Amino acid sequence: MRVEKILEEIKKEIDGYIFHHLSESQTSYSSHQDLSEIELLKEMMQEYPKRMGKGLRGGFCVLAAEAFGGRREDTLISAAALELFQNWVLIHDDIEDGSDMRRGEKSLHEKYGIPLALNAGDGLTNKMWELLLSNRKKLGSERAFQILEEFVGMINETVAGQHIDLTWVEEGRWNLTEEDYFRMCRCKTARYTGVTPMRIGAFIAGCPEKGERLDEFGFHFGIAFQIHDDLLNLVGNEETYGKEIAGDLQEGKRTLILIHLLNHCRKEEREKVIEILGQDRNEKRIEKVREVLGLMKKYGSFENAREKAMSLSERAKELFDEGMDGIPDSEAKKTLRQLIDFAISRES
């Protein structure tokens, strides 16, 4: 697929920045270089970045900058920082959700234990900030600090969205609506998947107002992306998806699919679903989880999610065309638009 090939090529360049930075910045541990424990820390910090991944956020950032007239070489530091953000967030997210797998392998905390995994995630967080500070030499202080401020806002929103998501599980919230889900996604996935990469691309190209014009596009794109991700988790192929299938049910995640089911099934079925999903993860039996999957199919919850993702992506295209009106046609602009369909057709 053309879009996947372009993302793959951009990811190679971004990965070059990431691994060069992780290697170079290890000088901060120079007084401990001979310790085997520090060698393990270095390995752990590079583990998620080395695993299979699309590099979507970084690629989005690079393409946005190019579409707005910026240079790729000016974008790679910020794009690499976005990918480091994605990786340390995933380390923490896997711990919070109790996920067993990430990108086709054991999650970091399953492999090394929670304390060491948390520490490696914290280490990657700092490497992200180091990268962003290096933008001062490349872009000048004003643009570098614009990008820093955007990262701060993005992380604040992501933390808020994650808190909402975790609180629903922690407090046993089941009476949720589609609007509740969309609000959570706007904070969590949509901000760092669609909105921030476009804004940063515009900052780098020297036209921040053009990026802000596309905020609603980014929110629609990001929510469609998350709905499709929820579908892959429940009905995808584990080998290509890279995580355990039905992991969201094991974790009791309040996805759009589950919310639809709870709002459309019979009362006794609803009580049964809540009883099953309310159990601790290690108490859930796979046959009971399959019963919930069967009910989701019976009540059209999967199809409803597909339709919602499609509707959001179609609206995202309209918003993209409106926001990019007046921006000259280019390969980058064309690819950005194609990413909308890619978001809801990918297999991982």
C-alpha positions as CSV (number, residue, x, y, z in Angstrom):
1,M,0.0,0.0,0.0
2,R,1.4,3.4,-1.0
3,V,0.7,5.2,2.3
4,E,2.3,2.4,4.3
5,K,5.4,2.5,2.1
6,I,5.7,6.3,2.6
7,L,5.2,5.9,6.4
8,E,7.9,3.2,6.4
9,E,10.4,5.4,4.6
10,I,9.8,8.4,7.0
11,K,9.9,6.0,10.0
12,K,13.4,4.9,9.0
13,E,14.6,8.5,9.1
14,I,12.9,9.2,12.4
15,D,14.3,6.0,13.9
16,G,17.7,7.1,12.9
17,Y,17.3,10.2,15.1
18,I,15.8,8.2,17.9
19,F,18.5,5.6,18.2
20,H,21.3,8.1,17.6
21,H,19.9,10.3,20.4
22,L,19.5,7.3,22.8
23,S,23.0,6.2,22.0
24,E,24.6,9.7,22.2
25,S,22.6,10.7,25.3
26,Q,23.9,7.7,27.2
27,T,26.9,9.9,28.1
28,S,24.7,11.2,30.9
29,Y,25.3,7.8,32.5
30,S,29.0,8.0,31.8
31,S,30.0,7.6,35.5
32,H,28.1,4.3,35.6
33,Q,29.1,2.9,32.1
34,D,30.7,-0.2,33.5
35,L,27.6,-1.3,35.5
36,S,25.6,-4.2,34.0
37,E,22.5,-2.6,35.5
38,I,22.9,0.5,33.3
39,E,23.4,-1.7,30.3
40,L,20.0,-3.2,31.0
41,L,18.4,0.2,31.4
42,K,19.8,1.2,27.9
43,E,18.4,-2.0,26.4
44,M,15.0,-1.5,28.0
45,M,14.7,2.1,26.8
46,Q,15.3,1.0,23.3
47,E,13.0,-2.1,23.4
48,Y,9.7,-0.6,22.4
49,P,11.1,1.8,19.8
50,K,12.8,-1.2,18.2
51,R,9.6,-3.3,18.0
52,M,7.3,-3.1,15.0
53,G,5.3,0.0,14.7
54,K,3.8,2.3,12.1
55,G,5.4,5.6,13.2
56,L,2.1,7.2,12.4
57,R,2.4,10.3,14.6
58,G,5.9,11.1,13.6
59,G,5.0,10.5,9.9
60,F,2.0,12.7,10.3
61,C,4.2,15.5,11.7
62,V,6.7,15.3,8.9
63,L,4.0,15.3,6.1
64,A,2.2,18.2,7.7
65,A,5.3,20.3,7.8
66,E,6.1,19.5,4.2
67,A,2.5,20.2,3.1
68,F,2.7,23.6,4.7
69,G,6.0,24.3,2.9
70,G,8.5,23.3,5.6
71,R,11.6,21.1,5.3
72,R,11.8,17.5,6.4
73,E,15.2,18.0,8.0
74,D,13.7,20.6,10.3
75,T,11.0,18.2,11.4
76,L,12.8,15.1,12.3
77,I,13.7,16.1,15.9
78,S,10.1,16.9,16.8
79,A,8.8,13.8,14.9
80,A,11.3,11.6,16.9
81,A,10.1,13.2,20.1
82,L,6.5,12.4,19.2
83,E,7.5,8.7,18.7
84,L,9.4,8.7,22.0
85,F,6.3,10.1,23.7
86,Q,4.2,7.3,22.1
87,N,6.6,4.7,23.4
88,W,6.9,5.9,27.1
89,V,3.2,6.3,27.2
90,L,2.7,2.7,26.0
91,I,5.0,1.4,28.7
92,H,3.0,3.2,31.4
93,D,-0.3,2.3,29.7
94,D,0.5,-1.4,29.5
95,I,1.2,-1.3,33.3
96,E,-2.0,0.6,34.1
97,D,-4.1,-1.8,31.9
98,G,-2.3,-5.0,32.9
99,S,-1.6,-5.7,29.2
100,D,0.3,-8.9,28.4
101,M,1.6,-8.1,25.0
102,R,2.8,-5.1,23.0
103,R,3.8,-5.2,19.3
104,G,3.9,-8.9,19.1
105,E,6.0,-9.5,22.2
106,K,5.6,-9.6,26.0
107,S,4.9,-6.1,27.4
108,L,7.9,-4.5,29.1
109,H,6.6,-5.0,32.6
110,E,5.8,-8.7,31.9
111,K,9.3,-9.2,30.7
112,Y,11.2,-7.2,33.4
113,G,8.7,-6.4,36.2
114,I,6.7,-3.3,37.0
115,P,9.4,-1.2,38.8
116,L,12.1,-1.6,36.1
117,A,9.5,-1.0,33.3
118,L,8.3,2.2,35.0
119,N,11.8,3.4,35.4
120,A,12.6,2.8,31.7
121,G,9.4,4.7,30.8
122,D,10.6,7.6,33.0
123,G,13.9,7.5,31.3
124,L,12.4,7.7,27.8
125,T,10.3,10.6,29.0
126,N,13.4,12.6,29.8
127,K,15.0,11.6,26.5
128,M,11.9,13.1,24.8
129,W,12.5,16.5,26.6
130,E,16.2,16.4,25.7
131,L,15.3,16.0,22.0
132,L,12.8,18.8,22.1
133,L,15.3,21.1,23.8
134,S,17.8,20.4,20.9
135,N,15.3,22.1,18.6
136,R,16.7,25.5,19.8
137,K,19.8,25.0,17.6
138,K,17.8,23.8,14.6
139,L,14.7,26.1,14.7
140,G,15.6,28.9,17.1
141,S,14.3,29.5,20.6
142,E,10.8,30.9,19.6
143,R,9.7,27.9,17.5
144,A,11.4,25.5,19.8
145,F,9.4,26.8,22.8
146,Q,6.2,26.8,20.7
147,I,6.7,23.1,20.2
148,L,7.5,22.6,23.9
149,E,4.3,24.3,24.9
150,E,2.3,22.1,22.5
151,F,3.9,19.0,24.0
152,V,3.0,20.2,27.5
153,G,-0.6,20.8,26.4
154,M,-0.8,17.4,24.6
155,I,0.5,15.5,27.6
156,N,-1.9,17.3,30.0
157,E,-4.8,16.3,27.7
158,T,-3.5,12.7,27.4
159,V,-3.2,12.3,31.1
160,A,-6.7,13.7,31.6
161,G,-8.1,11.3,29.0
162,Q,-6.3,8.3,30.5
163,H,-7.5,9.3,34.0
164,I,-11.1,9.3,32.7
165,D,-10.6,5.9,31.0
166,L,-9.0,4.3,34.1
167,T,-11.6,5.8,36.5
168,W,-14.5,4.3,34.6
169,V,-12.9,0.8,35.3
170,E,-11.7,1.6,38.8
171,E,-15.2,3.0,39.9
172,G,-17.2,0.4,38.0
173,R,-18.9,2.9,35.7
174,W,-21.2,1.1,33.2
175,N,-23.9,3.8,32.5
176,L,-21.9,5.5,29.7
177,T,-23.0,7.0,26.4
178,E,-21.3,7.5,23.0
179,E,-20.7,11.1,23.9
180,D,-18.8,10.1,27.1
181,Y,-16.6,7.9,24.9
182,F,-16.0,10.6,22.3
183,R,-15.1,13.1,25.0
184,M,-12.6,10.7,26.5
185,C,-11.1,10.1,23.0
186,R,-10.8,13.8,22.2
187,C,-8.5,14.2,25.3
188,K,-6.6,11.0,25.0
189,T,-6.0,9.6,21.5
190,A,-7.2,12.3,19.2
191,R,-5.0,15.1,20.7
192,Y,-1.7,13.2,20.2
193,T,-2.7,11.3,17.1
194,G,-4.2,14.0,14.9
195,V,-4.1,17.5,16.4
196,T,-0.6,17.9,17.8
197,P,1.3,16.4,14.8
198,M,-0.5,18.9,12.5
199,R,0.1,21.8,14.8
200,I,3.8,21.0,15.2
201,G,4.2,20.6,11.4
202,A,2.7,24.1,11.0
203,F,5.0,25.6,13.7
204,I,8.0,24.2,11.9
205,A,6.8,25.6,8.6
206,G,6.3,29.0,10.2
207,C,2.5,29.1,9.9
208,P,0.9,28.1,13.2
209,E,-2.5,29.5,12.4
210,K,-2.8,27.0,9.5
211,G,-2.3,24.1,11.9
212,E,-4.9,25.3,14.3
213,R,-7.4,25.6,11.5
214,L,-7.2,21.8,11.3
215,D,-7.9,21.0,14.9
216,E,-11.4,19.6,14.3
217,F,-10.0,17.5,11.4
218,G,-7.4,16.1,13.9
219,F,-10.1,15.3,16.5
220,H,-12.3,13.5,14.0
221,F,-9.3,11.6,12.6
222,G,-8.1,10.6,16.0
223,I,-11.4,9.3,17.2
224,A,-11.9,7.3,14.0
225,F,-8.4,5.9,14.6
226,Q,-9.3,4.8,18.2
227,I,-12.6,3.2,17.2
228,H,-10.8,1.1,14.6
229,D,-8.1,0.2,17.2
230,D,-10.9,-1.0,19.5
231,L,-12.3,-3.1,16.7
232,L,-8.9,-4.6,16.0
233,N,-8.5,-5.5,19.6
234,L,-11.7,-7.5,19.6
235,V,-11.9,-9.0,16.1
236,G,-8.4,-8.5,14.6
237,N,-5.6,-11.0,13.9
238,E,-3.3,-11.3,16.9
239,E,-0.2,-11.9,14.8
240,T,-0.7,-8.7,12.8
241,Y,-2.3,-6.6,15.5
242,G,0.6,-7.3,18.0
243,K,-1.5,-7.5,21.1
244,E,-3.7,-10.1,22.7
245,I,-7.1,-10.3,21.0
246,A,-10.0,-9.3,23.3
247,G,-7.5,-7.7,25.7
248,D,-9.9,-4.8,26.1
249,L,-12.6,-7.1,27.5
250,Q,-10.0,-8.8,29.8
251,E,-9.2,-5.2,31.1
252,G,-12.8,-4.2,31.2
253,K,-12.2,-1.2,28.9
254,R,-15.3,0.9,28.1
255,T,-15.0,1.0,24.4
256,L,-17.6,2.3,22.0
257,I,-18.4,-1.3,21.1
258,L,-19.1,-2.3,24.8
259,I,-21.1,0.9,25.4
260,H,-23.3,0.1,22.4
261,L,-23.9,-3.4,23.6
262,L,-24.8,-2.4,27.2
263,N,-27.3,0.2,25.8
264,H,-29.0,-2.2,23.4
265,C,-29.0,-5.7,24.9
266,R,-31.8,-7.1,27.2
267,K,-31.7,-6.3,30.9
268,E,-30.6,-9.9,31.9
269,E,-27.9,-9.9,29.3
270,R,-26.6,-6.6,30.4
271,E,-26.4,-7.8,34.0
272,K,-24.5,-10.9,32.8
273,V,-22.0,-8.8,30.8
274,I,-21.4,-6.5,33.7
275,E,-20.8,-9.5,36.0
276,I,-18.3,-11.1,33.6
277,L,-16.4,-7.9,32.9
278,G,-16.5,-6.7,36.5
279,Q,-14.3,-9.7,37.5
280,D,-10.6,-9.3,38.0
281,R,-8.6,-10.1,34.9
282,N,-7.1,-13.3,36.4
283,E,-10.7,-14.5,37.2
284,K,-12.1,-14.0,33.8
285,R,-12.6,-17.3,31.8
286,I,-12.1,-17.2,28.1
287,E,-15.4,-18.9,27.3
288,K,-17.2,-16.1,29.2
289,V,-15.3,-13.5,27.3
290,R,-16.4,-15.2,24.1
291,E,-20.0,-15.0,25.3
292,V,-19.6,-11.2,25.4
293,L,-18.1,-11.2,22.0
294,G,-21.1,-13.2,20.7
295,L,-23.5,-10.7,22.2
296,M,-21.6,-7.8,20.5
297,K,-22.1,-9.6,17.2
298,K,-25.7,-10.3,17.9
299,Y,-26.6,-6.7,18.7
300,G,-24.6,-5.2,15.8
301,S,-22.1,-3.5,18.1
302,F,-19.1,-4.2,15.8
303,E,-21.0,-2.9,12.8
304,N,-22.1,0.2,14.6
305,A,-18.5,0.9,15.5
306,R,-17.4,0.4,11.9
307,E,-20.2,2.8,10.7
308,K,-19.1,5.4,13.3
309,A,-15.5,5.2,12.3
310,M,-16.4,5.5,8.6
311,S,-18.7,8.5,9.3
312,L,-16.0,10.3,11.4
313,S,-13.4,9.6,8.7
314,E,-15.7,11.0,6.0
315,R,-16.2,14.2,8.1
316,A,-12.4,14.3,8.7
317,K,-11.9,14.4,4.9
318,E,-14.3,17.3,4.6
319,L,-12.6,19.2,7.4
320,F,-9.2,18.5,5.9
321,D,-10.3,19.9,2.5
322,E,-11.7,23.0,4.2
323,G,-8.6,23.5,6.4
324,M,-6.1,22.9,3.6
325,D,-8.0,25.1,1.1
326,G,-5.4,27.5,-0.4
327,I,-2.5,25.2,0.4
328,P,-0.8,24.2,-2.8
329,D,-1.2,20.6,-4.0
330,S,1.8,18.3,-3.2
331,E,2.7,14.7,-2.5
332,A,2.7,15.4,1.2
333,K,-0.8,17.0,1.1
334,K,-2.1,14.0,-0.9
335,T,-0.6,11.5,1.4
336,L,-2.0,13.2,4.5
337,R,-5.5,12.9,3.1
338,Q,-4.9,9.2,2.2
339,L,-3.9,8.6,5.9
340,I,-7.6,9.1,6.8
341,D,-8.6,6.0,4.9
342,F,-5.5,4.1,6.2
343,A,-6.5,4.9,9.8
344,I,-9.7,2.8,9.5
345,S,-8.5,0.0,7.2
346,R,-5.1,-0.9,8.8
347,E,-4.6,-4.4,10.3
348,S,-2.3,-3.3,13.2
